[in-house]
Amino acid sequence: MALPALFDRLRLPVIGSPLFIISCPELVIAQCKAGIVGSFPALNARPQSQLDEWLHQITEELAAWDRDHPDSPAAPYAVNQIVHRSNPRLEEDVATCAKWKVPIVITSLGARPELNDAVHGWGGITLHDVIDDRFAHKAVEKGADGLILVAAGAGGHAGRLSPFALVQEVRAWFDGPIALSGAIATGGAILAAQAMGADLAYIGSPFIATEEANAVQAYKQAIVDGRAEDIVYSNLFTGVHGNYLRTSIVNAGLDPDHLPESDPSAMNFGGAKAWKDIWGSGQGIGAVHAIEPAAARIDRLRAEYAAARARLAL
Ligand SMILES: Cc1cc2nc3c(=O)[nH]c(=O)nc-3n(C[C@H](O)[C@H](O)[C@H](O)COP(=O)(O)O)c2cc1C
C-alpha cells in the first residue's frame, strides 16, 4: 500500500521520534524544515496549557517556512500521546490536538479505538508503537493507521526482538505504513529498514546530541562519547524494560551490572525524575560524533542514504 499523501513532503524517509523531556518545539521545527517528521510527547508541554502555545508556534513557523520555500515545504509533525492510565491529561491533550488538527498522532502504551476515531475526525492519522506481532494485531484491530515497530536496541522503552524478525512477521499481514526503530543512526541503516519492508526509519537517540534538544550538555556529550556497549537494558526505572546510558546509572549511585528487578505495581511512565537523572539512549550512538544542529545531522543522514543507494546501484 502507498504511504498516506502527507508523507510525500518527506525529503528523507525518517520520523524524528518523540523523546520525553528532550523534544521541544525548536527541535520539532528544525526536523520538519529539514524534511523529516518531527515529533514530541504532549506531556513535554507543562503545564497542559503550554501544549496549545507549542502547537500554535509549530503551526505558524512551518506555515511561514512553506510560504518562503515552496520547493522544499516542511514535513508534517506528530504529537505523541501516552495512552496509559498513569496519564491524567490524555483527554485535554487530545482536545488541544483537535483544535490544531495535528496531522500525525503517535500513540504509545495502549491502543484505544475512540482515540483513533477522534484523530480521523479531524483528518489526521495515527501510528501506534508496538514491540511484537501480537500488539501489532491489537493496534490495527483498534483502528491505528500505521505501526511503529520498536525493536531491540531502541532508546527508552525498547523491545527485545531483532528488527529482522519483527518486520518480517508484521509485514507478512500488514500492508499499511510501518516505521522501524532501534539503533538506526546512519543513512545506510535507513535504507536497510526499507529493504526489510519498513517504509520509514524512526530515529531518537541521535537527536539528543543536537543543539536544539532540551537536554543538559553532559547528557548530549555522553551520547557523543557512548557506544553500544555503554547501554544497559533494565525495567528498574519505569517498570517497563528500556535502554539507558551506563554512566548515568553509575552517577545515580547504582551498580549497572547488578540492578534489581522493578516492582510492576510501581509503574510510572511519566516519572520525570527517572528520565532526568537516568539518561535513556539506544544502542546506535556509536555513529554520533558531535553535538550539532539537527539540520546538519539530517543532511548527513541524507548524504549517507544517497551514498548507500548508489553503492547498491538502486
Ligand atoms: C530519552 C528518551 C525518551 C523517550 N521518550 C519517549 C516518549 O516519551 N514517548 C515515546 O513514545 N517514546 C519515547 N522514546 C522512544 C523513542 O521515541 C524511540 O522509540 C527510540 O528513541 C528509537 O530508538 P533509538 O533511540 O535507538 O533511535 C524515548 C527514547 C529516549 C532515548
The ligand as a Gaussian input file, in Angstrom:
#p B3LYP/6-31G(d) Opt

LIG

0 1
 C       15.410000       9.696000      26.294000
 C       14.310000       9.037000      25.555000
 C       12.998000       9.387000      25.824000
 C       11.953000       8.771000      25.143000
 N       10.679000       9.180000      25.394000
 C        9.641000       8.648000      24.678000
 C        8.317000       9.106000      24.866000
 O        8.019000       9.990000      25.668000
 N        7.343000       8.538000      24.128000
 C        7.601000       7.553000      23.212000
 O        6.681000       7.074000      22.551000
 N        8.853000       7.104000      23.006000
 C        9.877000       7.638000      23.710000
 N       11.162000       7.199000      23.492000
 C       11.402000       6.173000      22.461000
 C       11.686000       6.829000      21.111000
 O       10.589000       7.543000      20.646000
 C       12.120000       5.792000      20.052000
 O       11.334000       4.644000      20.098000
 C       13.565000       5.412000      20.222000
 O       14.332000       6.540000      20.536000
 C       14.117000       4.795000      18.953000
 O       15.366000       4.204000      19.171000
 P       16.761000       4.995000      19.014000
 O       16.855000       5.896000      20.169000
 O       17.757000       3.881000      19.066000
 O       16.743000       5.722000      17.725000
 C       12.224000       7.774000      24.173000
 C       13.550000       7.439000      23.900000
 C       14.586000       8.057000      24.572000
 C       16.009000       7.697000      24.229000

